[in-house]
Amino acid sequence: MADMMPFTMPQVLDLVNAKYKGKGKWVDVDCPYAKGQKIRVNLSDGRWNCFHECSSCPRHPRPGSSGILDLYCFFSGVDSRKEAYMKLMDEFNLSGSVPRTQYKPPVNDIIVPSTPVDPSNDESLAPIDVRDDTYRKFLSLCTLSKRHRQDLMKRGLKEKDIQEIGYRSVPQAGLNQIAKALVGSGAVLDRVPGFYFDKKSGSYKICPHKSGVFIPYFDIKGRIQGLQIRYDVKITPDMDKKTVKSLKQKRYRWFSSAWLASDSSKDGANDTGTQSKNYAYFGTIGSVPENEELTAVYVTEGALKAQTAQSLCKTVYGKERIFVAVPGVSCYSTFESLCEQLKKRGVSIIVDAFDSDRNTNESVCNAIRRMHTIAVGQGLQFKTWNFGDSEKGVDDFLLAKAIREQKIVV
């Protein structure tokens, strides 16, 4: 069955950002639902097995053994093989039947996964201090275009926010020169997502991505764990709802060189890329003195939304509220790790500031309920900020309020 697919198991595992170890045909993949449990996956023929009987599994009592499409369903929550096939064809920009030997995943289609990955203590990644140093040096060599700066300010961010957070435009030229400058500055590029060592040229390079904006994801100490990209997706009034939805789903991607890590081309190049992970965004907590009480934080989906909402809260209410974020509402392990770290920091209340489409989207509603259960299970209070449904996101709500009260001119 795998031979008939225009995509391979390694490609699908990379797509859902699954974390796995092993060098042979069979590898151990981290289960997206049960922390510490493994799924046995055959990279060659697409078979996979799970012999655990976890009550928390959405396919309880046992996921069973099956192929590529079933694994994608298991990780993404898709209900049918047909839907899984159509989504994979769409994600890989395929149409019709394409022999998999002729297929290479597009650089720009490394998605923000719908499944959780906890990047802490991951030996496949460079240590956090190394990544922080490399990403800061990298961003210092990039610029922010006038258009991107204007777009960020239209969202409600101030110039001070833009400078402090470190937004930069994804470079579309001069990548080799930037990589050379990074190496010359002493930056370590090995095992840092977004960079790779090209054996053919004998030099480090930067994985190219389409135009967009880099969004830093800070850890609880204020260090950059990774970079997310918000691509410049053009949506026009003549597009139908399905097209618009598809484009929006592809707007956010991690800065990664994942597919280069498994490239087996005959020239032997591009085989040391690094897979990105799911990171929680901890906002400005890193700048708050440890002896200062931090009782409540607000959580939403995506660092850009959190960054914008935090800035707008100060504009609207005259007081800053700290926002944190997970990259997606179904990133449960990431949210669990977020809760653990917040609790250690002294936080006792998490305020749910997720999108208002929970009222119309059952999957979003169920995901938020599950996060509620996770937070309460960690001994935290999980309160909901009901900002109505006139605006989808908390950032949209705050921006509209600021404009109405003439506290901001966009």
N, C-alpha and C positions, 0 to 999 in steps of 0.2 A: 504493500500500500504506500509506503514512504517513497518508493521509487517513482510513483505516479504523481507525486506532489511537486509543484514548481518551487517549493521551499523545503528546507531541511530542518531537522530537529534543532541543531545548534542555532540556526537563524531564529527560530521561534522562541527558544530559550532566551536569546539575547533581546528579542522584541519585548518579552514580558519582564525583562531584567531579572531573570532567575539567577540565583547564586548557586554555583555548583563546583564540586571538586572532583578530580579524577583525570587520568590521561588516556585510558583505554576506551573501549566501546561503551562500557557501562560507567555511568557517573552518578554520584549522590547529589541530588538537588534538594535544597531547603524547601520544605513545605510552606506555602504562603499562609496557611491557617494555623498550624501547630508549631510553635517555636521549638526548635531542637529536633524535630522529626525530619526524616529524609525520605525522598522518593527516588527509586532506582529508575534511571532513564538510559535507554540505549540510543546513543548518538547516531548510529549507523542506520538502523532499520526503523527508528521512531517508536519502538515499544517502550512502555513504562509500567512500573508496578508500585503499588503501595499495599503493604500488609498490616498497616496500623488500623485500628478501629476507633478513631477519635470521635467523641460525641460532638465536638465543635465543628467537625467537617461538614460542609454543605452537601456532601454526597454520602453522608453517613448511611450505613455503617462502614462502607469501604469504597474508595474511588475505583478500585479494580485495576485491570490491566488493559491498555488499549493503545491508540496511536496518537499522531501529532495533533489532529483536530480535537480529540478528547482532552489532551493535555492543555491546549489553548483554552478550551471551555472551562477546565478546572481552575486555571490561573486567572482568567479574565471575567468569569461569571457568565459567559455567553451560554445560552440554553441549548442550542442545537449545533450539530456538525455543519449543517448547511450555512448557518449564520457565521460560524467560526471560519469556514472556508471563504465566504464573501468578505469578511473583515480582514483576513490575512491577505487576500488578493488586493484589497484596497490599501492596506498598510504598506505592502511591498510594491505598490504601483504596478501591478501586473494585470494583464487582461488576456483571456484565453488560456491556452496551455503553453507554458514555457519550460523547456527542459532545464532541470535544476543545475546541470553542469554549465549552462550558459548564464546562469543567474548569479548576480552579486548584489547584496542588499545596498540600496542607496545610502550614501553617507548621511543624508539629512532626515532619514526616517527612523532614527533611534528614538523611541517614544518615551514619554513620561509614563511609567508602568502603572497599571491599575492594581498591581500586587505589591505587597510589602517586602522590603529588604532592609535589614538592619546593618549599616555599614561599620558599626563599632568593632574594633579589634579585628578588622578584616586584613589578612596578610596579603591579599591580592592588590590592596591599595597602599600607596605610600603613606607614612604616618601623617596625622593631621597637621602637625607643625610644618612638615615639608610641603604638603599641598597648599597650606595657607600662604607660605612664602612664595611658592611658584605662581599661584594664581594672582597674588598681589603684584608681583613683578610683571606678570603677563598683562594684567589690566592697565598697569602704568605705561605700557608700550602701545596700548590701544587708545582710540579717541571715541568721543561720543558725537555723532553727527547732529547737525542743527535740527533736522527733522525728528530724530529720536528724542532729543532734548525737549522739543516742543510737545511731542506726544506725551512724554512723562509729566510735563507741567499741566497739560490739559486734563490729566487724570487727577490732579490735585497736589502733586508733589512740588515742593519748593526747591529752589536752586541749592540751598544748603543740604537738603535731603539727598539730592542727586549726587552731590560731591561726597558726602559722608558715606553713602551706601556704595558708591563706586560703579555705577552703571557705565557700560561701554558698548559701542556698536561692534558687532561681529565683523572682524576685518575680512574684506573680500579680495585683498591683494597684499603682497609682501609677506606672506606667511613664512616663507623660508628665512627671510631676513629677521623676522621677529623671533623665530626659533633659535637662530644663531645668536641673537642678542641675549636671549634668555640663558643659553648655555654659557655664554661669555660672562654673564653676571653671577654665575655660580648656582643658578636655579637647577633643581633636580627635576627632570622630566620623566624619569623612569617610574612606572606605576601611577602616574598622574593622569586621570581621565582627560581626554582631549588631545593628548600628545602620544607619539609613537616613535619607535626607532626603525628607520628604513634601512634594511640590510643592503639593499642594492646600492644606495648612495653613501651608506656608512654615516648617516647623520640623523639627528632628531628632527621630527617634523610636527606640524600642527594639523590635526584632522580638519579639513575644510567643511564649512557649514554655510548655508544660505544666509542672506542678510537678516539681521534681527538685533536684539539687545541682550547682553549678558546680564543675568541677575544673580548676584552672590547669595549663597546660602550659608549663613553664619551659625556656628555651634554655640553652646551655652557660654563659652568663654570669648565669643566674638571672633573666632577664627573662621576663615572661609573653608568649608568642607568640600564644596563643589560649585559649579556654575550651571545655571539653567539658562536656556535660550528662549526668548519670546520672538518667534519668527514674524517677519513682516508678511502677514497673510492678508491678501486683498479680497474683501467681500463687497460685492456690488448688489444694488437693489434688484437686479434681474435674476439673481440666483434663487433657486428653490430651497426649501427648508432643509432637505436632505444634504444638498451640496454645502450649505452654510454650516450645518452641524458637523459634517466631515472635516471641513477646513478648520473649524474651531478646535476640534479634537486633536488636530495635528499642529496646533499653534505652539505648544510648549514642549520642549525636548531638553534632555540633559546634554551638556557639552561632554562628549564621549568619543572614544576611539575603539568602541567595543568590537565591531565587526572585523577590525584589522587584527585583533588578537587571534582569530581563528582562520585567517586567510592562508590557504595552502597553495598559492600560485607557484608555478614552476620556477619563477625567478627568485623565489625565496624572500621577497621583500614584504614589508608591511605586516610583520607577524608578531609585533610586540606592543599592540595597542592595549588599552585598559578599559574595562567595563565600568561605567558609572553606577552609582547606587542611588537608592532613595534616601534623601536626607530630610530631617526635620529642620525647620527654620526657627531660630531662637531669638530673632529680632535684636533689640538693644539690651537684652539681659546681661550680656557680657560687660557692658559699661556701668552697670549698677553695682556699687560697692557691696561686697559679700555680707557686711555687717548691717546693711540696710534692709529693712523688712520688705518682702515682696509677696503679697498675699494672693492677688488675683492677676491672671493674664487672660487675654482674649485669643481664641484660636480660630483660624479660617483656612481656606484652601489656597495655597500658593503664596510664595514670598512677596511677589509684587503687590498682590492685594493686601497682604499684611502690612507691608511698608507704607503703602498709600493710606490705608485706614488709620494707622498710627499717627501719621502726619496730619490727616484731616481731623482726627479727634481733638488734637491740640488747637486747631483752627476753629472748630465748631464749639467745643466745650471749654476751651482755655486751659485744659489739663491733658497731659499726655497719658494715654493708656497703652500698655505694652502688648503688642500683638506677636503671636507665634503662628507657625503654619505647618501643615503637612502638604506634600505635593499633590495629593489626591484624597478624596473622602474614603476610599477603600484601602488606603495604605495603613492597615491596622497595626502591623508590627512597628512601623515607624511611629505611629501615634502612641503605642504602648511605651516605646523607648522615650518619647517626648514626655509622657506623664511621669515616668520613673525619674527622669532628670529634673523635672520641674519640682517634684515632691522633695527631692534631696535639697533643692535650692530654697525650700521653705514655702513654696506655693501650695495653697490649700483649695483654691477655687479656680476652675477653668470655665471661662464664659464662651459658650458656643456662638460664634459669629459666622457660621457657614451660610451659604446662599439660601435665599428664600424659595428656590425651586423645589425644596423638600416637600412643599405643599402640593406639588403636581407630579413630582418624579419619585416613584416608589423606591427605586434603587438608591437614590440619594437619601431618602428618609430612613431606609433600613440601615444604610451605612452609618448615619449619624447616631441612630439608636445603638448600634454596636459599639461606637466610640463612647457613648454614654456609659454603657456597661463596663467597658475597659477602665474608664476613669474612676467610676464608683468602686470597682474592684481593687483599685490602687489606693482607696481611701481618700479620694478627692471629690469635691463637690463639682457637679457639671451643670451649670446654669445656662439657660438659653436667652440670648438677646433677641427679642422679637422686634425687629425694625420694620415690620410690615412686608407687604409683597408688591409695593409700587415699584421697587427697584430690586433687581436680582441679587446683587452683591452688596456687602456692607460698605465697600468703597464707593459704589454708585449711590447708595443711600446718603452717605456722609457728604459726598460732593454735591448732590442735589440740595441737601439741607444748607450747605455753606453758600451756594449760589442764591437760594431763596432769601437767606438772611443777609445777603450782600457782604459776606465775610471773605469772599473770594471772587475774582473775576477771571473767567477762563476764555 
